[in-house]
Amino acid sequence: MNSALWGILLFAFWVLLSGKLDAFHLGMGAASAAAIAWATRPLFVLPPVIGPGAGAPFAPGLVVRFLLFLPWLLWQIVIASLQVAWVVLHPRMPIGPRLVKVRSPLPHTLARLTLANSITLTPGTVTLDVEGDEFLVHALTESSARSLGSEEMEGDMRRRIRAVFGPGGSGRGER
């Protein structure tokens, strides 16, 4: 995907979310979208390239699978928010913070980035470091640490992201 198309998509998304149509806000949105498109262009050509070729890194199937992943992620954020609210409001404050190393071989840097950000977006967990296929995650409670899954049992989030990006970065997911 070329930077101009990526910038246009980002700008359209910005307009959709902001709803501001005056010259100042449209100019700031366009400048932000252009800067992000320029800054993230190297991410799309890291090996292995996502999709059928370097000229078109996003296969339509990958985009559809990602869009289907988003409602699930939003639901997980709602559930985790309620769990964290319960922990914080509980009289005994049953927190059990811990650091968890999660290994997840994913086919592409963008897949690892998606996993790290999905973990961080979910209340009660924060991705602290990513080195290769290893993620260091801070979990607020033991149950949130368990939900990430162990080496033997892959967590639901990791499995879903692997299905979105598929093996080898081809965009064809496992089902």
C-alpha positions as CSV (number, residue, x, y, z in Angstrom):
1,M,0.0,0.0,0.0
2,N,1.5,3.3,-0.9
3,S,1.8,6.1,1.6
4,A,-0.7,8.4,-0.2
5,L,-3.5,5.8,-0.1
6,W,-2.6,5.0,3.6
7,G,-2.7,8.7,4.4
8,I,-6.1,9.1,2.7
9,L,-7.5,6.1,4.7
10,L,-6.1,7.5,8.0
11,F,-7.6,11.0,7.2
12,A,-11.0,9.5,6.4
13,F,-10.9,7.5,9.6
14,W,-9.9,10.7,11.5
15,V,-12.9,12.7,9.9
16,L,-15.2,9.8,10.8
17,L,-14.1,9.8,14.4
18,S,-13.7,13.6,15.0
19,G,-16.8,14.9,13.2
20,K,-15.0,18.3,13.0
21,L,-15.3,19.8,9.5
22,D,-13.8,23.3,9.9
23,A,-10.6,24.3,8.1
24,F,-8.4,24.2,11.2
25,H,-9.4,20.7,12.3
26,L,-9.4,19.3,8.7
27,G,-5.9,20.7,8.2
28,M,-4.6,19.2,11.5
29,G,-6.2,15.9,10.6
30,A,-4.6,15.9,7.2
31,A,-1.2,16.8,8.6
32,S,-1.5,14.1,11.3
33,A,-2.6,11.5,8.7
34,A,0.3,12.4,6.4
35,A,2.9,12.3,9.2
36,I,1.6,8.9,10.4
37,A,1.5,7.5,6.8
38,W,5.1,8.7,6.2
39,A,6.4,7.4,9.6
40,T,4.8,4.0,9.3
41,R,5.6,3.2,5.7
42,P,8.7,1.1,6.6
43,L,6.5,-1.2,8.8
44,F,4.6,-2.5,5.7
45,V,7.6,-3.8,3.9
46,L,9.4,-5.6,6.7
47,P,9.9,-9.2,5.9
48,P,7.8,-11.3,5.5
49,V,5.6,-8.9,3.6
50,I,1.9,-9.1,4.4
51,G,-0.2,-10.1,1.5
52,P,0.6,-11.3,-2.0
53,G,3.4,-8.8,-2.7
54,A,5.3,-5.7,-1.6
55,G,3.2,-3.5,-3.9
56,A,0.0,-4.6,-2.1
57,P,0.8,-5.6,1.5
58,F,-2.8,-5.9,2.6
59,A,-4.8,-8.7,1.1
60,P,-8.5,-8.1,1.2
61,G,-9.0,-11.2,3.3
62,L,-6.6,-9.9,5.9
63,V,-8.5,-6.6,6.2
64,V,-11.8,-8.5,6.6
65,R,-10.4,-10.8,9.2
66,F,-9.0,-7.8,11.1
67,L,-12.3,-6.0,11.0
68,L,-14.0,-9.1,12.4
69,F,-11.3,-9.2,15.1
70,L,-12.1,-5.6,16.3
71,P,-15.6,-6.3,17.8
72,W,-14.2,-9.2,19.8
73,L,-11.3,-7.0,21.0
74,L,-13.8,-4.3,22.0
75,W,-15.9,-6.9,23.9
76,Q,-12.7,-8.0,25.8
77,I,-11.9,-4.4,26.7
78,V,-15.4,-4.1,28.2
79,I,-15.1,-7.3,30.2
80,A,-11.7,-6.4,31.4
81,S,-12.8,-2.9,32.4
82,L,-15.6,-4.4,34.5
83,Q,-13.1,-6.9,36.1
84,V,-10.7,-4.1,37.0
85,A,-13.5,-1.9,38.4
86,W,-14.5,-4.8,40.6
87,V,-11.0,-5.3,41.8
88,V,-10.5,-1.6,42.5
89,L,-13.9,-1.2,44.3
90,H,-13.6,-4.5,46.3
91,P,-13.0,-3.7,50.0
92,R,-10.0,-6.0,50.2
93,M,-8.5,-4.8,46.8
94,P,-7.6,-8.3,45.6
95,I,-4.7,-7.3,43.3
96,G,-1.8,-9.6,42.6
97,P,0.5,-7.8,40.2
98,R,2.9,-9.9,38.3
99,L,5.2,-9.9,35.3
100,V,4.5,-12.6,32.8
101,K,6.6,-13.6,29.8
102,V,4.5,-14.7,26.9
103,R,6.0,-16.3,23.8
104,S,4.1,-16.0,20.6
105,P,5.7,-16.6,17.3
106,L,3.8,-14.5,14.9
107,P,4.4,-14.2,11.2
108,H,5.1,-10.5,10.9
109,T,6.1,-7.4,12.9
110,L,2.7,-5.9,12.3
111,A,1.1,-9.0,13.9
112,R,3.4,-8.7,17.0
113,L,2.5,-5.0,17.1
114,T,-1.2,-5.8,17.0
115,L,-0.8,-8.3,19.8
116,A,1.2,-6.0,22.0
117,N,-1.3,-3.1,21.5
118,S,-4.3,-5.4,22.0
119,I,-2.8,-6.6,25.4
120,T,-2.2,-3.0,26.4
121,L,-5.6,-1.8,25.4
122,T,-7.2,-4.4,27.6
123,P,-7.5,-3.0,31.2
124,G,-5.4,-4.9,33.7
125,T,-2.6,-5.8,31.4
126,V,0.3,-3.7,29.9
127,T,2.9,-4.9,27.4
128,L,6.2,-3.6,28.8
129,D,8.6,-5.0,26.3
130,V,8.7,-7.0,23.1
131,E,11.9,-8.8,22.0
132,G,11.5,-11.0,19.0
133,D,8.7,-13.4,19.9
134,E,8.7,-12.7,23.6
135,F,6.4,-10.3,25.3
136,L,6.9,-9.1,28.8
137,V,3.4,-8.2,30.2
138,H,2.5,-6.7,33.6
139,A,-0.8,-8.1,34.8
140,L,-2.8,-6.6,37.6
141,T,-4.3,-9.9,38.9
142,E,-3.5,-13.6,38.7
143,S,-6.6,-14.2,36.6
144,S,-5.5,-11.6,34.0
145,A,-2.1,-13.2,33.9
146,R,-3.7,-16.7,33.3
147,S,-5.9,-15.3,30.6
148,L,-2.8,-14.5,28.5
149,G,-2.2,-18.3,28.3
150,S,0.9,-20.3,29.1
151,E,3.4,-21.8,26.7
152,E,1.3,-25.0,26.4
153,M,-2.1,-23.3,26.2
154,E,-2.2,-20.4,23.7
155,G,-4.3,-17.5,24.9
156,D,-7.4,-16.6,23.0
157,M,-6.1,-13.2,21.9
158,R,-2.9,-14.7,20.5
159,R,-4.9,-17.4,18.7
160,R,-7.2,-14.8,17.1
161,I,-4.4,-12.5,16.0
162,R,-2.6,-15.5,14.4
163,A,-5.8,-16.3,12.6
164,V,-6.0,-12.7,11.3
165,F,-2.4,-12.6,10.0
166,G,-2.0,-16.2,9.1
167,P,1.1,-18.3,8.9
168,G,4.1,-16.9,7.1
169,G,2.6,-13.5,6.7
170,S,0.6,-14.5,3.7
171,G,-2.6,-13.1,5.1
172,R,-4.3,-16.6,5.0
173,G,-5.4,-17.4,8.5
174,E,-5.8,-20.7,10.2
175,R,-9.4,-21.5,11.0
